[in-house]
Amino acid sequence: MAWGDHCHRWWQRHKQHLGALAAVLGLMASATAQTTPQEPKLPEAAPSCADITLALARAPLDNAPPLEGHLSRCQKDADFLATLGQRMNRLGRHTEAAEHLERALLLDPARQDVQMAYAFALVGLGQASSARGFLQDLLKDQSLPADLRAQIQRQENALAELDTGAAAAATRWIPHLSLSARYGHDSNLLSTPNLSSLSLTVAGQSLSLPLDESYLAKAGNYARADLQLDISRNVAADQRWDLVVGLRQRRSPDEARSNNNQIDLLLEQSTPSGGFYWQTQFTDLDASNGVHYQIWGLGAGLGAQKIGNCMAKIGLEAQERSYFNTQVLSGRYTAYTASASCALEGQSRLLLSLRQGADRPIDASRPGGTQTSTSLRALVYAYLNAWGEDALLVDLEHTLQRDDTGYSPILEGGAVRNQRRNTLRLEYQKALSRSAQWLIGMERQVQDSNLELFRSDNSGAYTILRWMW
């Protein structure tokens, strides 16, 4: 019998048994797979700074990779900082570029490409002379390749021509214009004390005087337009002039008495490297409720003093404050001021200011006499991403004011007026383009006083569209 015929007959007899055996083995394998515990998956490791740097270098300008969480982690990686700084240069964000490139040079001072990029950032910041000096120092390096030396020399020659042109145009004023359109809601458009009656003390007796509706808080919507022109002029290597003109108009469909127009003027001469400054200012506010006042002011001090990560400024101010509708309230104000601008992590900043002053009456019969005040303000400007497109502003201010004498014999028996005012502003800012910005925010101001006539509470929300040229 042939071997093939024998195998065929054996398969016909036993194929049913083999099929059953295969089914049993399949069930056993399935059961084993279901009862065998699965090994836990290990969390994926965060990408290294080298990986982030590579992704950043390869990404197109209009499609940046997410950097949240990596920016602070890679602050000691020179390659990452250099790549991010060079990208910021290409985006025209020279302030951010300079900060990243400066950190990269601190970590690796020998990086010639970073030195060139840093010089380019300085040119973008208008510091052509500093950039030229930087390139001149770089040319002294004998290890520079010939092609790189020729490229740097061309840039240095171009900056030399730029310096010559800048010197010839030193008398030019450089303008910057911004326009803001704001729409919001205010819980107390006139900042009234929200009183229907007032307690008076007459001949030792307490009386309640009914008040008209003008003392009640009225909520409503408002629109405001702000136009500001900033003109600057560098007349010498370390001397600068600034002129600021601001126009503001507010209108409310719900309370016409809250409508007002305001003009602000400021002229300042300063020393950018840190030295003496002086300024003069003018403000005129004319409101539909009859309030009309002007401020003429002078100020001087010492600015741009570096203390750690902060730039400090101290000064003195003097103002003439005129109330045309109620001239008895007019006074002369003097104060000393101190402020500091501090760099935080990333591009965020902290601004602190302190003001201590006194407003002395021109008319000795002014209620309360001399008014002394102290104000402390803290402002945090925090970037929410590495590109500076989103930012959060937190603004806090606390003010104390005290009169020198009793305000009125019929208010709380001639008590001396004390006031405490707290202001909070939260604002989200979104860059729509290089010349447009959208803002949304909320604000709250509470003024407390031992005299109920001077208490008020305001809160509201707003949105702003701003254009800059």
C-alpha positions in Angstrom: 0.0 0.0 0.0 1.3 3.3 -1.0 2.3 5.7 1.9 0.0 8.4 0.6 -3.1 6.2 0.7 -2.3 5.1 4.2 -2.0 8.8 5.4 -5.3 9.6 3.7 -7.2 6.8 5.5 -5.6 7.8 8.9 -6.7 11.4 8.4 -10.3 10.3 7.6 -10.5 8.3 10.8 -9.0 10.9 13.2 -9.9 14.3 11.8 -13.0 14.7 14.0 -10.9 13.9 17.1 -8.2 16.4 16.1 -10.8 19.1 15.4 -12.3 18.6 18.9 -8.8 18.8 20.4 -8.0 22.1 18.5 -11.3 23.6 19.8 -10.4 22.6 23.4 -6.9 24.1 23.1 -8.5 27.3 21.6 -10.8 27.7 24.6 -7.9 27.1 27.0 -5.8 29.7 25.3 -8.7 32.2 25.4 -9.3 31.5 29.1 -5.6 31.9 29.9 -5.5 35.2 28.0 -8.5 36.5 30.0 -7.1 35.5 33.4 -3.5 36.5 32.8 -3.0 40.0 34.4 -2.0 42.7 31.9 1.2 44.6 32.7 0.5 48.2 33.6 1.5 50.7 31.0 4.2 53.1 32.0 3.5 56.8 31.6 5.1 58.3 28.6 8.2 60.3 29.3 8.1 64.0 28.6 9.9 64.9 25.4 13.5 66.1 26.0 14.6 69.6 25.5 16.5 68.4 22.4 13.3 67.0 20.9 11.4 70.2 21.6 14.3 72.2 20.1 14.2 70.1 16.9 10.4 70.4 16.6 10.7 74.2 17.1 13.4 74.5 14.4 11.4 72.4 11.9 8.0 74.0 12.5 6.8 76.7 10.1 6.4 80.2 11.5 2.6 80.1 11.3 2.3 76.8 13.1 4.3 76.8 16.3 4.5 73.7 18.4 2.9 73.9 21.9 5.5 75.0 24.4 3.4 75.1 27.6 5.3 73.3 30.3 8.5 73.2 28.3 9.4 76.8 28.5 10.3 76.8 32.1 11.8 73.3 32.0 14.3 74.1 29.2 15.4 77.5 30.6 18.9 76.1 31.1 19.2 74.6 27.6 21.3 76.9 25.4 20.2 75.2 22.1 16.5 75.6 23.0 16.9 79.2 24.0 18.9 80.0 20.9 16.3 78.4 18.6 13.4 80.1 20.3 15.2 83.5 20.2 16.0 83.1 16.5 12.4 82.2 15.8 11.2 85.3 17.7 13.5 87.4 15.5 11.9 86.0 12.4 8.5 86.8 13.8 9.5 90.4 14.6 9.2 89.9 18.3 12.6 91.4 19.1 12.0 92.0 22.8 11.3 88.3 23.5 14.2 87.3 21.1 16.7 89.5 23.0 15.8 88.0 26.3 16.0 84.3 25.1 19.2 84.9 23.2 20.8 86.7 26.2 20.1 83.7 28.4 21.5 81.4 25.7 24.8 83.5 25.7 25.0 83.3 29.4 24.9 79.5 29.2 27.2 79.3 26.1 29.1 82.5 25.4 31.1 81.0 22.5 28.0 80.5 20.2 28.8 82.8 17.3 25.4 82.2 15.6 23.6 83.3 18.8 25.8 86.4 19.0 24.8 87.4 15.5 21.1 86.7 16.2 21.4 88.8 19.4 22.8 91.7 17.4 19.9 91.4 15.0 17.4 91.6 17.9 19.1 94.7 19.2 18.7 96.3 15.7 15.0 95.4 15.9 14.8 97.2 19.3 16.2 100.3 17.8 19.6 99.8 19.4 21.7 99.9 16.3 24.8 101.4 18.0 24.8 98.6 20.6 24.4 96.0 17.9 27.3 97.5 15.9 29.5 97.3 19.0 28.5 93.7 19.5 29.5 92.8 16.0 32.8 94.7 16.2 33.7 92.6 19.3 32.7 89.5 17.4 35.0 90.4 14.5 38.0 90.4 16.9 37.5 86.6 17.3 40.4 85.1 15.2 38.6 81.8 15.0 35.8 83.1 12.8 35.5 81.3 9.5 36.2 83.5 6.5 32.6 83.3 5.1 31.1 84.1 8.5 33.6 87.0 9.0 32.6 88.5 5.6 28.9 88.2 6.5 29.4 89.9 9.9 31.5 92.6 8.3 28.7 93.4 5.8 26.3 93.7 8.6 28.6 96.0 10.6 29.1 98.2 7.6 25.3 98.4 7.1 24.9 99.4 10.8 27.6 102.0 10.4 25.5 103.6 7.6 22.4 103.3 9.7 24.1 105.1 12.6 25.1 107.9 10.2 21.5 108.2 9.0 20.2 108.1 12.5 22.5 110.9 13.6 21.3 112.9 10.6 17.6 112.2 11.6 18.0 112.8 15.3 15.6 115.7 15.2 12.8 113.6 13.9 9.8 112.8 16.0 8.6 109.2 15.8 4.8 108.8 16.2 2.8 105.9 17.5 -1.0 106.0 17.4 -3.6 103.8 19.2 -7.4 103.8 19.1 -9.6 101.8 21.5 -13.3 101.2 21.4 -14.7 100.0 24.7 -18.2 98.8 25.6 -19.2 97.8 29.1 -21.6 97.7 32.0 -21.3 99.6 35.3 -23.4 98.9 38.4 -23.0 102.5 39.5 -22.5 104.9 36.6 -22.2 108.0 38.8 -20.3 106.4 41.7 -23.0 107.7 44.1 -23.3 106.6 47.8 -26.6 104.8 47.0 -28.5 106.6 49.9 -32.2 107.5 50.1 -31.7 109.5 53.3 -28.8 111.1 55.2 -28.3 111.3 59.0 -27.5 114.9 60.2 -26.6 116.3 63.6 -28.2 119.6 64.3 -28.0 121.3 67.7 -27.1 117.9 69.2 -30.1 116.2 67.7 -29.9 113.5 65.0 -32.2 114.1 62.0 -32.8 112.1 58.9 -32.8 114.1 55.6 -34.5 112.5 52.6 -32.4 112.6 49.5 -33.5 112.7 45.9 -32.9 109.9 43.4 -29.5 111.4 42.3 -27.9 109.8 45.3 -29.1 106.3 44.4 -26.8 103.9 42.4 -27.9 103.6 38.8 -26.6 100.7 36.7 -26.3 100.8 32.9 -24.2 100.4 29.8 -21.7 102.8 28.4 -19.4 103.2 25.4 -16.0 104.8 25.5 -13.5 105.8 22.8 -9.8 106.5 23.6 -7.4 108.0 21.1 -3.7 108.3 22.1 -0.7 109.7 20.2 2.8 109.0 21.5 5.7 110.9 19.9 9.3 110.2 20.8 12.6 111.8 19.9 16.1 110.8 20.7 18.2 114.0 20.5 21.4 112.5 21.8 22.9 109.1 22.6 21.3 109.2 26.1 18.6 111.8 26.0 15.0 111.3 25.0 11.8 113.4 24.6 8.3 112.0 24.8 5.0 113.7 24.1 1.7 112.0 24.8 -1.7 113.3 23.8 -4.8 111.4 25.0 -8.4 112.1 24.1 -11.2 110.2 25.8 -15.0 110.3 25.4 -17.6 108.4 27.4 -21.3 108.1 26.6 -24.1 106.2 28.3 -27.6 105.6 26.9 -28.9 104.9 30.4 -27.5 107.9 32.4 -26.6 111.0 30.4 -25.1 112.7 33.5 -22.2 110.1 33.4 -21.1 111.4 30.0 -17.8 113.1 30.0 -14.9 114.3 27.8 -11.2 114.2 28.9 -7.9 115.5 27.6 -4.5 114.4 28.8 -1.1 115.9 27.8 2.3 114.8 29.0 5.8 116.1 28.0 8.8 114.3 29.5 12.6 114.5 29.1 14.5 111.4 30.3 17.8 109.6 30.3 17.2 106.0 29.2 20.3 104.6 30.8 19.2 105.7 34.2 19.4 109.3 35.3 17.5 112.5 35.9 14.0 113.0 34.3 11.4 115.8 34.4 7.9 116.0 33.1 4.9 118.3 32.9 1.3 117.3 32.5 -2.2 118.7 31.9 -5.6 117.1 32.4 -9.0 118.5 31.7 -12.3 116.6 32.5 -15.7 118.0 31.7 -18.7 115.9 32.8 -22.4 116.3 32.1 -23.2 116.2 35.8 -21.6 119.6 36.2 -18.1 118.5 37.3 -15.3 120.3 35.5 -11.7 120.2 36.8 -8.2 120.7 35.5 -4.8 119.5 36.7 -1.5 121.2 35.9 1.5 119.3 37.1 5.3 119.1 37.3 7.4 116.1 38.2 11.1 115.3 38.4 13.2 112.4 39.8 15.7 109.7 39.1 14.8 106.9 36.8 15.9 103.5 35.4 17.9 102.4 38.4 18.6 98.6 38.2 18.1 96.6 41.5 18.3 92.9 40.9 15.7 92.0 38.3 13.9 95.3 38.8 14.2 98.8 37.3 13.4 101.4 40.0 12.3 105.0 39.7 11.8 107.7 42.4 10.4 111.2 42.0 8.5 114.2 43.3 5.3 115.7 42.0 3.5 119.0 42.3 0.0 119.8 41.0 -2.5 122.6 40.8 -6.0 121.1 41.0 -8.9 123.4 40.0 -12.6 122.6 40.4 -14.5 125.2 38.3 -18.0 124.1 39.4 -17.1 124.1 43.2 -14.0 126.3 43.5 -13.8 125.8 47.3 -12.6 122.2 46.6 -9.5 123.4 44.6 -6.1 122.7 46.1 -2.4 122.3 45.6 -1.0 118.7 45.7 2.5 117.6 46.4 3.8 114.0 46.6 6.7 111.7 46.4 6.6 108.6 44.3 8.4 105.3 43.9 7.9 102.6 41.3 9.6 99.4 40.2 9.2 97.2 37.1 10.4 93.6 37.7 11.0 90.7 35.3 9.2 87.5 36.2 9.5 84.0 34.7 9.2 84.1 30.9 8.2 87.5 29.6 5.9 88.3 32.5 6.3 91.5 34.5 5.4 92.9 37.9 4.9 96.6 38.4 4.8 98.2 41.9 4.2 101.8 42.7 3.8 103.9 45.9 2.5 107.4 46.2 2.4 109.5 49.4 1.0 113.0 49.1 -1.0 115.9 50.5 -3.6 118.2 48.9 -3.6 121.6 50.6 -6.7 123.8 50.1 -6.4 127.1 48.4 -9.5 128.3 50.3 -9.0 127.8 54.0 -12.8 127.1 54.4 -12.6 123.9 52.4 -14.3 121.1 54.3 -11.8 118.8 55.8 -8.8 121.1 55.2 -5.6 119.3 54.1 -6.1 115.8 52.7 -3.3 113.3 53.1 -3.3 110.2 51.0 -1.2 107.0 50.5 -1.7 104.7 47.5 -0.1 101.3 46.8 -0.5 99.7 43.4 0.5 96.3 42.1 0.1 95.2 38.5 1.0 91.7 37.1 1.3 91.3 33.4 1.5 87.5 32.7 1.9 85.9 29.3 -0.1 82.8 28.9 2.0 81.3 26.0 5.5 81.6 24.7 4.5 83.7 21.7 3.0 86.6 23.7 -0.3 86.3 21.9 -2.4 85.8 25.1 -1.8 87.7 28.3 -3.5 88.2 31.7 -3.4 91.5 33.5 -4.2 91.7 37.3 -4.3 95.3 38.7 -4.7 95.9 42.4 -4.7 99.3 44.2 -5.3 100.3 47.8 -5.7 104.0 48.8 -6.0 105.6 52.2 -7.1 109.2 52.6 -7.6 111.3 55.8 -8.7 114.9 56.3 -6.9 117.3 58.6 -10.0 118.7 60.3 -13.7 117.8 60.6 -15.6 117.7 57.4 -18.8 119.3 58.5 -20.4 119.9 62.0 -23.7 118.4 60.8 -22.1 115.1 59.6 -21.4 112.7 62.5 -20.9 115.7 64.8 -18.0 117.2 62.8 -16.0 113.9 62.6 -12.7 113.9 60.6 -13.3 112.1 57.3 -11.4 108.8 56.6 -11.6 107.0 53.3 -10.4 103.6 52.1 -10.6 102.7 48.5 -9.8 99.3 47.0 -9.7 98.7 43.2 -9.4 95.4 41.4 -9.1 94.9 37.6 -8.8 91.6 35.8 -8.2 91.7 32.0 -7.5 89.1 29.3 -5.7 90.3 26.2 -5.5 88.6 22.9 -3.3 89.7 20.0 -5.4 89.4 16.8 -2.5 90.7 14.6 0.6 92.9 15.0 -1.6 96.0 15.0 -4.9 94.8 16.6 -5.8 93.5 20.0 -9.0 92.2 21.7 -9.5 92.6 25.5 -12.1 91.5 27.9 -12.2 92.3 31.6 -14.0 93.0 34.8 -13.4 95.6 37.5 -14.5 96.4 41.1 -14.0 99.5 43.2 -15.2 99.8 46.8 -14.8 103.0 48.7 -15.5 102.9 52.5 -15.7 105.9 54.8 -16.7 106.7 58.4 -19.1 109.3 56.7 -21.8 107.4 54.8 -22.0 110.2 52.2 -18.6 109.2 50.8 -19.2 105.4 50.5 -19.6 103.9 47.1 -19.5 100.5 45.3 -18.9 100.0 41.6 -18.5 96.8 39.6 -18.7 96.0 35.9 -17.4 94.2 32.9 -16.2 95.4 29.5 -14.7 94.4 26.2 -12.3 96.5 24.1 -11.0 96.4 20.5 -7.6 98.3 20.1 -5.7 99.2 17.0 -2.1 100.3 17.0 0.0 102.0 14.3 
